[in-house]
Amino acid sequence: MSRKDYNSGVLSRRDFIGALAFSALRGQEKKTTMFGDAEAYDQFMGRWSRLVAPLLLEFADIPNTGRVLDVGSGTGSLAFAIAARKPRCHVLGIDPSKEYVAYAISRNRVGTRANFEIGDAQQLRFADATFQSSLSLLVFNFIPDPGKALREVARVTKSGGRIAAAVWDYGAGMRMLRVFWDSAVSIDPQAEAFDEKQMPLCRAGELSELWKKAGLTSVDERPLDITMRFPSFADYWDPFLLGQGPAGSYIHRLERARLEILRGELKRRLQISAENVSFDLPARVWAVRGAVRIRG
């Protein structure tokens, strides 16, 4: 999962993902991919996806009936939220990772109202106007060509149908990762090249610009906020060690001594006085919605 080039001083998609040796979409072994272990990812980020999913669904304001496409369904957080809150909808989740698809299927408790299959958002197999609505949670910034993917999603969505998506505010609002990267850069300047703030589509206005360029109408963008509660520092720190996402990939490059320095710097910045003290961190996504133009 990666991105197209961006300007304005931001690293290009090729430079950023190349620096990370990113290969998650090519089905390589779990030990070499930052998105290759669905269970580990669920511990690292999936638990927070489950908090964001209902907010995106409410913001998307889709009908209570019809087929819904979940683009980049991952471990199934959004699909299951739709099935729970829209019982007359039928959701199809697509994801390029066979591991994620298998994991979502194993967690499915809503039967045929949610299905999952391997698929590429940039080249959808579906006929025009197949879905009433299409949604995507925390994925569009990882698609190699998000413009192409959005045009494909619009093609398979009915005229007037809603398309909505959300992406973490990596630059500031996603404190869990912002504190991590600020700490990493403070002790290792080379970490700057891995910092997820380099990703496009994670700043105000970028998703809505993409939606408008794709010809969608009634485009609206806004922030959605959650609170992440960590019962202990270990609950915050240990999931990073699972090797998932750019942060986990970066950690796997570090020697033990540097890893301990990073751990200490994080505790200092988070003002953690003891290992078993609980704490909260705010987290923000940028969400966008728009409608497919009425076709003649």
Buried (B, 14 or more C-beta within 10 A) or exposed (E): BBBBEBEEEBBBBEEBBEBBEBBBBEEEEBEBBBBBBBBBBBBBBBBBBBBBBBBBBEBBEBEEEBBBBBBBBBBBBBBBBBBBEBEEBBBBBBBBBEBBBEBBBEBBEBEEBBBBBEBBBBEBEBEEBBBBBBBBBBBBBBBBBBEBBBBBBBBBBBEEBBBBBBBBBBBEBBBBBBBBBBBBBBEBEEBBBBBBBBBBBBBBEBBBEBBBEBEBEEBBBEEBEBEBEBEBBEBBBEBBBBBBBBBBBBBBBBEEEBBEBBBEBBBEBBEBEEEEEEBEBEBBBBBBBBBBEEEE
